[in-house]
Amino acid sequence: MAPLTDGGYSLETGSRPYRRRGEALSGLAEVLLLLGAGALVVVLHQTLRMPLHLPGRQGLQWMAILLTARSFSRNRVAGGVSSAGAAATAVLPVWGFDDPFVWLTFLAPGLVIDAVWARFPGLTRRAWFLGALGGVALVTKPLIRFGIEIISGVHYSSLALGLAYPVMTHLLFGVAGGLVAGGLLKVWRNCERRGDR
């Protein structure tokens, strides 16, 4: 604690080590929450079976979770951290993925989100931007699979009709997920404003 001119002590300057520890714990908690958001993406992907038989249908909740987590985080690589959580969870045998490259398709969208987020920081609070970003990020999945198919010969049933169809459906579901994230962000901001009154 630093002495004040009147003989008292300042908690402000004396508490810096405690504040730093608190910030470190807060940062660790945020990283764990981001990893958990990524893990939740995989759990929902494997447990919720949407009755639609369209490529990319699971991308709606995937992008909604990923972009919501990114929107509330102060971490510059929040998308990558969440996607790393998804990639690590996806390779666990319990989920039954038979694609050896599944981790890459879960990792890539978060990296794209972080790169675009850093490039356009002034737009990150706009729902249309989150929608567009969700679409662009989710399209990485069929593009990566297309590249893997060409290089390795591994066949993906989602690409049976070519690349254009899965790119279009992934784009649409990704946009929808981003718009859901934008809507959640707007509701949160409205609640904050009401609480400030």
SULJOPE-V162496 format. One record per residue. RES is the residue in one small letter. PSI is psi in whole degrees, -180 to 180 (* if undefined). BURIAL is # if it has 9 or more other ideal C-beta (glycine too) atoms within 8 Angstrom, else .. Layout:
RES/PSI/BURIAL ; RES/PSI/BURIAL
This chain:
m/140/. ; a/133/. ; p/142/. ; l/168/. ; t/-25/. ; d/8/. ; g/-7/. ; g/-174/. ; y/144/. ; s/120/# ; l/-26/. ; e/-55/. ; t/-30/. ; g/-17/# ; s/9/. ; r/-47/. ; p/-38/. ; y/-38/. ; r/-41/. ; r/-41/. ; r/-41/. ; g/-41/. ; e/-39/. ; a/-44/. ; l/-39/. ; s/-41/. ; g/-40/# ; l/-43/. ; a/-39/. ; e/-43/# ; v/-42/# ; l/-39/. ; l/-40/# ; l/-43/# ; l/-40/# ; g/-37/# ; a/-41/# ; g/-43/# ; a/-39/# ; l/-36/# ; v/-46/# ; v/-42/# ; v/-47/# ; l/-38/# ; h/-40/# ; q/-17/. ; t/-32/. ; l/116/. ; r/101/. ; m/137/. ; p/-9/. ; l/140/. ; h/62/. ; l/137/. ; p/135/# ; g/1/# ; r/-33/# ; q/-12/# ; g/-22/# ; l/-56/# ; q/-30/# ; w/-53/# ; m/-34/# ; a/-45/# ; i/-48/# ; l/-45/# ; l/-30/# ; t/-46/# ; a/-43/# ; r/-38/# ; s/-32/# ; f/-5/. ; s/149/# ; r/-9/. ; n/128/# ; r/-22/. ; v/34/. ; a/-41/# ; g/-43/# ; g/-38/# ; v/-46/# ; s/-43/# ; s/-33/# ; a/-38/# ; g/-41/# ; a/-45/# ; a/-44/# ; a/-38/# ; t/-38/# ; a/-29/# ; v/-5/. ; l/133/. ; p/-25/. ; v/-26/. ; w/-16/# ; g/23/. ; f/131/. ; d/2/. ; d/116/. ; p/-13/. ; f/13/# ; v/-34/# ; w/-36/# ; l/-38/# ; t/-24/# ; f/-28/# ; l/-41/# ; a/-44/# ; p/-39/# ; g/-36/# ; l/-39/# ; v/-44/# ; i/-46/# ; d/-40/# ; a/-45/. ; v/-38/# ; w/-44/# ; a/-32/. ; r/-33/. ; f/62/. ; p/-26/. ; g/-12/. ; l/-4/. ; t/-9/# ; r/4/. ; r/133/. ; a/-41/# ; w/-35/. ; f/-44/# ; l/-37/# ; g/-49/# ; a/-41/# ; l/-39/# ; g/-42/# ; g/-48/# ; v/-43/# ; a/-42/# ; l/-27/# ; v/-18/# ; t/-30/# ; k/-56/# ; p/-30/# ; l/-42/# ; i/-44/# ; r/-39/# ; f/-45/# ; g/-42/. ; i/-41/# ; e/-43/# ; i/-44/. ; i/-46/. ; s/-18/. ; g/-1/. ; v/132/# ; h/135/. ; y/125/# ; s/-28/. ; s/-16/. ; l/12/# ; a/-32/. ; l/12/. ; g/-174/. ; l/-34/# ; a/-45/. ; y/-52/# ; p/-32/# ; v/-44/# ; m/-46/. ; t/-39/# ; h/-41/# ; l/-47/# ; l/-45/# ; f/-35/# ; g/-42/# ; v/-45/# ; a/-43/# ; g/-40/# ; g/-38/# ; l/-35/# ; v/-45/# ; a/-43/# ; g/-40/# ; g/-42/# ; l/-40/# ; l/-41/# ; k/-43/# ; v/-44/. ; w/-45/# ; r/-39/. ; n/-40/. ; c/-40/. ; e/-42/. ; r/-42/. ; r/-37/. ; g/-27/. ; d/-16/. ; r/*/.
